[in-house]
Amino acid sequence: MTDAAIAISVRDLVVGFGKNTVIDHLSLDVRAGEIIGLVGASGGGKSVLMRTLIGLLPKRGGEIAFRDSGGAGRRGVLFQQGALFSALSARQNIQFPLRESAHLSPGLLDEIANAKLEMVGLKAEDGDKFPSELSGGMTKRVALARALALDPALLFLDEPTSGLDPIAAGEFDALIKTLQQTLRFTVFMITHDLNSLAAVCNRVAALADGKIVALGSLSAVLASDHPWVRAYFHGARAQMLHLG
């Protein structure tokens, strides 16, 4: 694979807190234009890895190279539970990254925010609501609209369907897939939702013991003989979801 086909290149990444090493010489390539799903045990370092990739946590060693032509400004993030600013309306939340990075008129800010609301399946009038007035599904959609405000080349999603009922989760998965196919951005998605892995991910990466222990299509990862991967994908819950 050529460098031009890689959006993120991670080599021998080490991240830790105090004496505890969470990410231990991890290497991973994220392909441009793909949706890659990251799975791992609770507390196993998934969010630590993502937060290191987006610059919120320092690394102790290794290299992280972004090869998207848009540069650092073209990365959007959807945090767990949406992480909307409670004192701002939905529209103002979407406008926040635009206000931080560009000098736009109030009218243009409203126009862009309304377009992003429509893009994620909401109405312009929903932009007047505050986070406390939004349902869980609407909160996720507003957070996604904010992540897309700067038309990112890379989109980071941290447990995007967490807290949603199965119908809402399925609708959100479909939205992600449609937007990715239409806008051609790259998605790095942390998820514990096995249905999401099957529905939207081109490849799956399994994180255990601070490293990527399985990587490939879902069927390839299902065939892994790593103990944690087998326990995760071939346990009773996975069997119920027909992934085993």
C-alpha positions as CSV (number, residue, x, y, z in Angstrom):
1,M,0.0,0.0,0.0
2,T,1.3,3.4,-0.9
3,D,1.5,6.3,1.6
4,A,-1.1,8.1,-0.4
5,A,-3.6,5.4,0.5
6,I,-3.0,5.8,4.3
7,A,-4.8,8.4,6.3
8,I,-3.2,7.7,9.7
9,S,0.1,5.8,10.3
10,V,0.9,4.8,13.9
11,R,4.2,3.2,14.7
12,D,5.4,1.8,18.1
13,L,3.0,4.1,20.0
14,V,3.4,4.1,23.8
15,V,1.0,5.9,26.1
16,G,0.8,5.6,29.9
17,F,-0.1,7.2,33.2
18,G,2.4,7.1,36.0
19,K,3.8,3.6,36.1
20,N,0.9,2.2,34.1
21,T,1.5,1.6,30.4
22,V,-1.9,1.6,28.5
23,I,-0.7,1.6,24.9
24,D,2.4,-0.6,24.5
25,H,4.3,-0.2,21.2
26,L,1.1,-0.2,19.1
27,S,1.3,0.0,15.3
28,L,-1.7,0.6,13.0
29,D,-2.4,2.0,9.5
30,V,-5.9,3.5,8.9
31,R,-6.7,3.5,5.2
32,A,-8.0,6.7,3.5
33,G,-11.7,6.4,2.8
34,E,-12.4,3.5,5.1
35,I,-14.5,3.0,8.2
36,I,-12.4,1.2,10.7
37,G,-13.9,-0.1,14.0
38,L,-11.8,-0.4,17.1
39,V,-12.9,-2.9,19.8
40,G,-11.4,-3.8,23.1
41,A,-12.1,-4.5,26.7
42,S,-13.6,-1.8,28.9
43,G,-10.7,0.2,30.3
44,G,-8.4,-1.5,27.8
45,G,-7.2,1.8,26.2
46,K,-9.6,2.4,23.3
47,S,-10.4,6.0,24.3
48,V,-6.8,6.6,25.4
49,L,-5.7,5.6,21.8
50,M,-8.2,7.9,20.2
51,R,-7.5,10.8,22.5
52,T,-3.8,10.4,21.8
53,L,-4.4,10.4,18.0
54,I,-6.4,13.7,18.2
55,G,-3.8,15.3,20.4
56,L,-5.6,15.4,23.8
57,L,-3.1,13.0,25.5
58,P,0.7,13.0,25.2
59,K,2.6,10.0,23.9
60,R,5.7,8.5,25.6
61,G,7.1,7.1,22.4
62,G,6.4,6.2,18.8
63,E,5.2,8.1,15.8
64,I,1.8,9.3,14.6
65,A,1.6,10.6,11.0
66,F,-1.5,12.1,9.4
67,R,-1.4,11.9,5.7
68,D,-4.8,13.6,4.9
69,S,-4.2,16.5,2.5
70,G,-6.4,18.8,4.5
71,G,-4.1,18.8,7.5
72,A,-4.8,19.0,11.2
73,G,-7.8,21.4,10.8
74,R,-9.8,18.8,8.9
75,R,-10.5,16.4,11.7
76,G,-13.9,16.0,13.4
77,V,-14.6,14.3,16.7
78,L,-17.8,12.9,18.2
79,F,-17.1,12.2,21.9
80,Q,-19.0,9.7,24.1
81,Q,-22.5,10.9,25.0
82,G,-22.1,13.8,22.5
83,A,-20.3,16.2,24.9
84,L,-22.4,19.2,23.8
85,F,-22.0,22.5,25.6
86,S,-25.1,22.7,27.8
87,A,-25.3,26.5,27.8
88,L,-25.3,26.7,24.0
89,S,-28.2,25.8,21.7
90,A,-27.8,23.0,19.2
91,R,-27.1,25.5,16.4
92,Q,-24.5,27.3,18.6
93,N,-22.8,24.0,19.3
94,I,-22.5,23.3,15.6
95,Q,-21.1,26.8,15.0
96,F,-18.5,26.6,17.8
97,P,-15.7,25.1,15.7
98,L,-16.5,27.5,12.9
99,R,-16.2,30.5,15.2
100,E,-12.9,29.1,16.5
101,S,-11.3,28.7,13.0
102,A,-13.0,31.2,10.7
103,H,-14.3,34.7,10.6
104,L,-17.8,34.3,9.2
105,S,-20.9,36.5,9.3
106,P,-23.7,35.5,11.6
107,G,-25.9,34.9,8.6
108,L,-23.4,32.5,7.0
109,L,-22.8,30.7,10.4
110,D,-26.6,30.1,10.6
111,E,-26.7,28.9,7.0
112,I,-23.9,26.4,7.5
113,A,-25.3,25.2,10.8
114,N,-28.8,24.7,9.3
115,A,-27.2,22.8,6.4
116,K,-25.4,20.5,8.8
117,L,-28.6,19.9,10.8
118,E,-30.3,18.8,7.6
119,M,-27.3,16.6,6.7
120,V,-27.8,14.6,9.9
121,G,-31.6,14.3,9.5
122,L,-32.7,17.2,11.8
123,K,-34.7,20.3,11.0
124,A,-33.5,23.9,11.2
125,E,-35.9,24.6,14.1
126,D,-34.1,21.9,16.1
127,G,-31.1,24.2,16.2
128,D,-33.0,26.4,18.7
129,K,-33.2,23.6,21.2
130,F,-30.7,23.3,24.1
131,P,-29.0,19.9,24.9
132,S,-31.4,19.4,27.8
133,E,-34.3,19.5,25.4
134,L,-32.8,16.9,23.0
135,S,-33.5,13.1,23.0
136,G,-30.5,10.8,23.1
137,G,-30.7,10.2,19.3
138,M,-31.0,14.0,18.6
139,T,-28.0,14.7,20.9
140,K,-25.9,12.2,18.9
141,R,-27.0,13.8,15.6
142,V,-26.2,17.3,16.8
143,A,-22.8,16.2,18.0
144,L,-22.2,14.6,14.6
145,A,-23.2,17.8,12.8
146,R,-20.7,19.7,15.0
147,A,-18.0,17.1,14.1
148,L,-18.8,17.7,10.4
149,A,-18.9,21.5,10.7
150,L,-15.4,21.9,9.1
151,D,-16.0,19.3,6.4
152,P,-13.3,17.0,7.9
153,A,-11.2,14.5,6.0
154,L,-11.0,12.4,9.2
155,L,-13.9,11.7,11.5
156,F,-13.3,10.2,15.0
157,L,-16.3,8.5,16.7
158,D,-16.1,7.4,20.3
159,E,-19.0,4.9,21.0
160,P,-21.4,6.7,18.7
161,T,-24.4,4.4,19.4
162,S,-23.8,4.1,23.1
163,G,-27.0,4.7,25.0
164,L,-29.3,4.4,22.0
165,D,-32.0,1.8,21.6
166,P,-31.5,-0.7,18.8
167,I,-33.7,1.1,16.3
168,A,-32.0,4.5,16.9
169,A,-28.6,2.8,16.8
170,G,-29.4,1.2,13.5
171,E,-30.5,4.5,12.1
172,F,-27.4,6.2,13.3
173,D,-25.2,3.5,11.8
174,A,-27.0,4.0,8.4
175,L,-26.5,7.7,8.7
176,I,-22.8,7.3,9.3
177,K,-22.4,5.0,6.3
178,T,-24.4,7.2,4.0
179,L,-22.5,10.3,4.9
180,Q,-19.1,8.5,4.6
181,Q,-20.0,7.2,1.2
182,T,-21.3,10.6,0.0
183,L,-18.5,12.8,1.5
184,R,-15.7,10.2,1.3
185,F,-14.1,11.0,4.6
186,T,-12.2,8.4,6.7
187,V,-13.8,7.2,9.9
188,F,-12.0,5.9,13.0
189,M,-14.7,4.5,15.3
190,I,-14.5,3.1,18.8
191,T,-17.5,0.8,19.4
192,H,-18.7,-2.0,21.6
193,D,-21.7,-2.5,19.4
194,L,-21.3,-5.7,17.4
195,N,-24.1,-4.8,15.1
196,S,-22.3,-1.6,14.2
197,L,-19.1,-3.5,13.3
198,A,-21.1,-5.7,10.9
199,A,-23.2,-2.9,9.4
200,V,-20.7,-0.1,8.7
201,C,-17.1,-1.1,9.2
202,N,-14.7,-2.0,6.3
203,R,-12.2,-3.3,8.8
204,V,-12.0,-4.1,12.5
205,A,-9.0,-3.7,14.8
206,A,-9.0,-5.5,18.2
207,L,-7.0,-3.9,21.0
208,A,-5.7,-6.1,23.8
209,D,-2.7,-5.9,26.1
210,G,-1.9,-2.5,24.7
211,K,-1.5,-3.7,21.1
212,I,-3.6,-4.4,18.0
213,V,-3.9,-8.2,18.2
214,A,-6.2,-8.7,15.2
215,L,-6.9,-6.6,12.2
216,G,-8.9,-7.1,9.0
217,S,-12.4,-7.7,7.7
218,L,-14.9,-8.8,10.3
219,S,-14.7,-12.4,9.0
220,A,-10.9,-12.3,9.3
221,V,-11.0,-11.0,12.9
222,L,-13.7,-13.6,13.8
223,A,-11.1,-16.3,12.7
224,S,-8.4,-15.0,15.1
225,D,-7.2,-17.4,17.7
226,H,-6.3,-14.7,20.2
227,P,-7.9,-15.5,23.5
228,W,-9.5,-12.1,24.1
229,V,-10.8,-11.8,20.5
230,R,-12.3,-15.3,20.7
231,A,-14.0,-14.5,24.0
232,Y,-15.3,-11.2,22.7
233,F,-16.7,-12.4,19.3
234,H,-17.6,-16.0,20.1
235,G,-19.3,-15.4,23.5
236,A,-23.0,-15.8,24.2
237,R,-23.8,-12.2,23.3
238,A,-22.1,-12.4,19.9
239,Q,-23.8,-15.7,19.2
240,M,-27.2,-14.0,19.8
241,L,-26.2,-11.4,17.2
242,H,-25.2,-14.1,14.7
243,L,-21.6,-12.9,14.6
244,G,-20.1,-16.2,15.9
